[in-house]
Amino acid sequence: MLNKKILFLLISILTLGVILAGCGDTKASKSSDGDKVIEFNAGHTLSPGSARDEILHKFKEALEEKSDGKMTINIFPQSQLGGEVQMQEAAQSGNQDIVFTSSSTLANLAPEFGIIDLPFLFDSLDEANQVLRSDAGTQLLELLPEKGLIGLGYSETVDRNVFANKPIHTAKDLAGLKIRIIEAPGYVETYKAVKAQPTPMAYSELYTSLQQGVIDGGDTSADQFVMDKFMEVSDYFSLTQMNYIAIVAIMSKDVWDGLTPEQQTIVQEAFNEASDFAPEEFKRQRAQYLEEMKAKGIEVVEPDLDSLKEATKGVQSKIIGSIPNGQKLFDTFQKEKENLK
């Protein structure tokens, strides 16, 4: 009996040791020369292989190179760490290091980011990317530290388009359609202005709802339309381009403050390299997926954008008035657009 008790005690001690060993700092491991390697956990909501995923891998490669292997990133795609709002909250509390998130959900923390949701704020992807990388975009990033976040900068800008059970040639074609959109004031008011029925719905329910005819369509980007298999339940992809989303790379301020100034510089420079790569990677994939749609029988429609602009022209002033310092922010964006001409 004594031997059994001793054996049980030994097993218990060994088990406790294993558990305690597993509860150590998961963000640091040893390199071959014995120095600690800092590991950042980064998440996003899109599929592996998407432009966002490729850009984050570019960030990882640049970080490892610039730090001589002393820093790296563990990448978690497809909402493995939660949705965008959940990941933002985790970063605020220091429980997640890096998030690639949309400007629309960041507006829940800093309403000023809602300026990017204005319909037809930009005339093209190139213009959007350049303006956001100017003082206009920087003034938004500067709002984040007081929210417990550091804005490393902008990744790709994404144009949102309508896929539906009918083609959209003019604003009138949207009238009456139940469209699943991002639940943000800029989007809601834009689709109300064209007399559509903006319908809030979890993204995970969108495919089945289209399949069952509960809704008529949704707004998304070309890559998501293909990668999430909406080609199976929708025959038309119309390049409405009424709204653009900026993808913002944010980092936990607690994590950032725990780095040395040299390490902070390395992280920022590595992201800057990924940011330079981002616009062309998104455009490359966008063109690729539009061609894939056509090859598989999807009608890619180029609507009369003037009719859409005319129908939504009253939305900008309405949304600007609801955003802190909205008019000043809008004027800064317009000034930067003029500087590009």
C-alpha positions, 0 to 999 in steps of 0.5 A, a space after each residue: 500500500 505504501 509503495 502505491 501511495 509513493 508511486 501516486 505521489 511521484 506521478 502527481 508531482 511529474 504531472 504538475 511539473 508538465 502543467 506548470 511548464 506549459 503555462 510559461 511565456 508562449 511569446 518567447 522561444 530560444 534561437 540556435 544561438 540561445 537568444 530569445 525569439 519574440 513571437 507575435 500572434 496575428 489574426 485576420 478574418 479571411 482565408 489562407 491565400 487571400 491578399 490579406 493573408 499574403 500581405 501578413 506573410 510578407 510582414 512576417 518575412 520582413 520582420 524575420 529578416 530585419 530582426 535577424 530571426 529574433 522576431 517572428 509572427 504566428 499567423 491565424 487566418 479565417 477568424 481563428 482568433 475571433 471576429 474583428 471586434 473580438 480581436 480588437 478587444 483582445 489587442 486592447 487588453 494585451 491578449 493578442 498582439 497584431 490584428 489586420 482589421 477593417 476601418 469600418 469595425 475600428 469605427 466602433 472604437 474611434 468613430 472618426 474612422 467612419 469617414 472612410 465609409 462615405 459613398 464615393 469618397 475615393 474615385 479609384 483604388 490607387 487614389 484611396 491607397 495614396 490618400 490613406 498613406 498621407 496626412 489624411 490617413 495618419 490623423 486617424 491612426 493617431 487616435 488609436 493609442 488612447 484606445 490601447 492600440 498602435 496603428 502600424 499603418 494601412 494594408 490594402 484598400 478594398 472596393 465593395 461591390 454588389 453580387 445579386 440575383 440580378 445585374 445592377 446597371 443603374 441605381 434603379 436596379 438596386 431598388 427593393 433588393 434585400 442586400 446584406 451589407 456591413 452594419 455601419 452607418 455609411 453603408 446603411 445610409 448608402 443603400 437606403 439612398 438607392 432604395 435598397 433594403 440594407 439587411 443586417 446578418 451574420 456573414 456566416 449566414 449569408 450563403 444559406 440565406 442567398 440559397 434559400 432566397 431570404 435575401 437578394 444579394 450582398 456587398 463584398 470584394 471580388 476575392 471574398 466572392 470567389 473564395 467563399 463560393 458565392 459563385 454557387 448562389 449568385 450569377 451577377 457581380 456588379 462593380 458598384 464601388 460605392 464604398 471602400 474599406 481600408 485594412 488597418 494593421 493594429 498592434 496592442 499598445 501594451 505589447 508595443 510598449 514592452 518592446 525596446 525602441 530598436 525593436 519598435 523600429 524594426 516592427 514598423 519598418 517591416 510593416 512598411 515593407 508589407 504596406 508597400 507590397 499590399 496595394 499591388 497584391 490586392 489588385 493582382 488578386 482582384 483581376 485574377 478573381 474577376 477573370 475566374 468569375 467570367 470563366 465560370 459563367 458569372 456576369 461581371 457588370 460595369 454599372 453607370 456609376 454616375 447614376 449611383 453617385 447622383 442617388 447617394 450624393 446626400 449621404 456624405 453630408 448626413 454621415 459627416 455631421 455624425 462623426 466627431 470633427 467630421 467636416 474637418 476630416 472630410 476636408 483633409 481627405 479632399 485636399 489630399 485628393 486634390 494634391 494628387 491631381 
